[in-house]
Amino acid sequence: QVHLVESGGGLVQAGGSLRLSCAVSGRTFRRYAMGWFRQAPGREREFVAAITWNGSWTAYADSVKGRFTISSDNAENTVYLQMNNVKPEDTAVYYCNGVDGLAPALDYWGQGTQVTVSS
């Protein structure tokens, strides 16, 4: 089983920055590319960004292109999401997961990390 632990969320003003971390462990986690998803109140969970462990492929939702950057640290088994120029509409609980294309690959989720952007 793959274990996912997200951290780094918090309260930030619009235009500010945050860096989220996802610590990944388990016997099979390198089988998957990794991604970030988010869920705002009253909305469905949505794809944000994804990356392969060697960094050769990345993908972003249109809403975050040019503002967010996903990266991976193979030595630390950690995936990051650098969030710059955040907007109030980025407010959500952020989760990481393995990805299959742009869809979550695992049928379970970590606890997520709350990001709140004030205007």
Order of alpha helices (4+ residues) and beta strands (2+ residues): beta-beta-beta-beta-beta-beta-beta-beta-beta-beta-beta
